[in-house]
Amino acid sequence: MLMSNNTRAARLHYMANGFRVLSTGDHVVCAVSGERVPLDMLRYWSVARQEPYASAELAAKASGY
């Protein structure tokens, strides 16, 4: 059975200026809100924590600001 990537979360390695896809998928799950973030809309993440965030506000909240 052929599976579509549109229902599976991707696994990523977050770097300072981008990310590398470790396993395919069409989204990641925000570490704070649990919201699905499409890969083409992903703008915020933590390199140290290796976590994605849905918005700048959620990224600041995760870091304690």
Secondary structure, DSSP 8 states (H G I E B T S, - for coil): ----GGGSB-EEEEETTEEEEEE--SEEE-TTT--EEEGGG--EEETTTTEEESSHHHHHHHTT-
